[in-house]
Amino acid sequence: MKLNGKNITFLPQKQKIEKNWWLIDADGQVVGKLASRISTILRGKDHPFYTPFMDCGDFVVVINARKLRLTGTKEESKMYYRHSGYMGGLREISFKQMQQKHPDRVLMLAVRNMLPKNRLSNKLLTKLKIFADAQHPHQAQKPQVIKL
């Protein structure tokens, strides 16, 4: 953009960015495709004023996370790993066990890995609310439903 013959760059002001709330039903959705769409909304890449180093995204509420699915044979073979930092401290858990114990963590880990690895991603993840069932406490924000 040019102003008086000089190049200028538009930067959105934090106070003027309007944050919307979106509701996504994860019933029968594939984890990777859903996580990709959520990460785009959280970063704000679907807005014309997107700026990579600012939080321009919206809030996302995901319901029915217990009913997510994977494609192919990944439901039997996918493993999640974590390490305590001690010798022999590697822990692994399968996708099916993770779905039973912590259904929200499956989607949270997928979205977290699709966001940039910096301090901004921690702030973006606070705008993601995942619930295992259809009930959620965010009716007061009047989230708009997204059909995927």
C-alpha positions as CSV (number, residue, x, y, z in Angstrom):
1,M,0.0,0.0,0.0
2,K,1.3,3.5,-0.8
3,L,0.7,6.8,0.9
4,N,2.3,9.9,-0.5
5,G,4.7,7.8,-2.6
6,K,5.9,5.8,0.4
7,N,5.3,2.2,1.1
8,I,3.3,1.6,4.3
9,T,2.3,-1.6,6.0
10,F,-1.0,-2.2,7.7
11,L,-0.9,-3.5,11.2
12,P,-4.2,-4.3,13.0
13,Q,-4.6,-2.8,16.5
14,K,-5.3,-5.3,19.3
15,Q,-8.2,-3.3,20.6
16,K,-10.0,-3.2,17.3
17,I,-9.7,-6.9,16.5
18,E,-13.1,-8.5,17.1
19,K,-12.9,-12.1,18.5
20,N,-15.7,-14.4,17.4
21,W,-16.7,-17.7,19.0
22,W,-17.1,-20.8,16.8
23,L,-18.7,-24.1,17.7
24,I,-17.5,-27.3,16.0
25,D,-19.2,-30.7,16.4
26,A,-16.4,-33.3,16.1
27,D,-18.8,-36.3,15.8
28,G,-17.4,-38.6,13.2
29,Q,-14.7,-36.1,12.1
30,V,-11.1,-37.1,11.1
31,V,-8.6,-35.8,13.7
32,G,-6.1,-34.4,11.2
33,K,-8.5,-32.5,9.0
34,L,-10.4,-31.1,12.0
35,A,-7.1,-30.0,13.7
36,S,-6.0,-28.3,10.5
37,R,-9.2,-26.3,10.2
38,I,-9.1,-25.4,13.9
39,S,-5.5,-24.2,13.8
40,T,-6.3,-21.9,10.8
41,I,-9.2,-20.4,12.8
42,L,-7.0,-20.0,16.0
43,R,-4.3,-18.2,14.1
44,G,-6.7,-15.9,12.2
45,K,-5.5,-16.9,8.7
46,D,-9.1,-16.7,7.5
47,H,-9.2,-13.0,8.2
48,P,-8.0,-10.3,5.7
49,F,-6.0,-8.6,8.5
50,Y,-3.9,-11.7,9.4
51,T,-0.5,-10.8,10.8
52,P,1.9,-13.7,11.6
53,F,3.2,-12.3,14.9
54,M,-0.1,-11.2,16.4
55,D,-3.0,-13.1,17.8
56,C,-5.7,-12.3,15.2
57,G,-7.7,-15.5,15.6
58,D,-11.0,-16.4,17.1
59,F,-12.2,-18.7,19.9
60,V,-13.1,-22.3,19.1
61,V,-15.4,-24.6,21.1
62,V,-15.3,-28.3,20.1
63,I,-17.9,-30.7,21.4
64,N,-18.2,-34.5,21.1
65,A,-14.4,-35.0,21.1
66,R,-15.0,-38.6,22.3
67,K,-16.4,-39.4,18.8
68,L,-13.3,-38.4,16.7
69,R,-11.9,-41.0,14.3
70,L,-8.7,-41.8,12.5
71,T,-8.4,-43.2,8.9
72,G,-6.9,-46.5,7.9
73,T,-5.4,-48.8,10.6
74,K,-4.2,-45.8,12.8
75,E,-6.9,-46.5,15.4
76,E,-5.0,-49.7,16.3
77,S,-1.4,-48.6,15.6
78,K,-1.2,-44.9,16.7
79,M,0.8,-44.4,19.9
80,Y,1.3,-41.3,22.0
81,Y,4.7,-40.9,23.7
82,R,5.9,-38.9,26.7
83,H,9.1,-39.0,28.7
84,S,9.6,-38.2,32.4
85,G,13.2,-37.2,32.0
86,Y,14.5,-40.2,34.0
87,M,16.2,-43.3,32.7
88,G,13.5,-45.7,31.4
89,G,10.9,-43.0,31.8
90,L,9.4,-43.4,28.3
91,R,5.6,-43.9,28.6
92,E,3.4,-44.8,25.7
93,I,-0.4,-45.0,25.3
94,S,-2.4,-46.1,22.3
95,F,-5.1,-44.0,20.6
96,K,-7.9,-46.1,21.9
97,Q,-6.7,-45.8,25.5
98,M,-6.2,-42.1,25.1
99,Q,-9.7,-41.7,23.7
100,Q,-11.1,-43.5,26.8
101,K,-9.0,-41.7,29.4
102,H,-8.5,-38.2,27.9
103,P,-10.7,-37.7,24.8
104,D,-9.8,-33.9,24.7
105,R,-6.0,-34.5,24.6
106,V,-6.1,-36.3,21.2
107,L,-7.4,-33.1,19.4
108,M,-5.4,-30.8,21.6
109,L,-2.1,-32.5,20.7
110,A,-3.0,-32.5,17.0
111,V,-3.8,-28.8,17.0
112,R,-0.7,-27.9,19.1
113,N,1.6,-29.7,16.7
114,M,0.1,-27.7,13.8
115,L,0.7,-24.3,15.4
116,P,4.1,-22.5,15.4
117,K,6.6,-23.6,18.1
118,N,6.9,-20.3,19.9
119,R,5.3,-18.3,22.7
120,L,2.3,-17.3,20.6
121,S,1.1,-20.9,20.3
122,N,0.6,-21.1,24.1
123,K,-1.6,-18.0,23.9
124,L,-3.5,-19.4,20.9
125,L,-4.2,-22.7,22.6
126,T,-5.9,-21.0,25.5
127,K,-8.6,-20.0,23.0
128,L,-9.3,-23.6,22.2
129,K,-12.0,-25.2,24.4
130,I,-12.5,-29.0,23.9
131,F,-15.3,-31.0,25.5
132,A,-15.8,-34.8,25.4
133,D,-19.6,-34.6,25.2
134,A,-22.2,-32.3,23.7
135,Q,-22.6,-30.1,26.8
136,H,-20.3,-27.0,27.2
137,P,-20.4,-23.9,29.5
138,H,-20.0,-21.3,26.7
139,Q,-23.6,-20.7,25.7
140,A,-23.3,-17.1,27.0
141,Q,-20.7,-16.3,24.3
142,K,-23.2,-17.4,21.6
143,P,-20.8,-19.4,19.4
144,Q,-21.7,-19.7,15.8
145,V,-21.9,-23.2,14.4
146,I,-19.4,-24.3,11.7
147,K,-20.4,-27.2,9.4
148,L,-17.3,-29.2,8.3
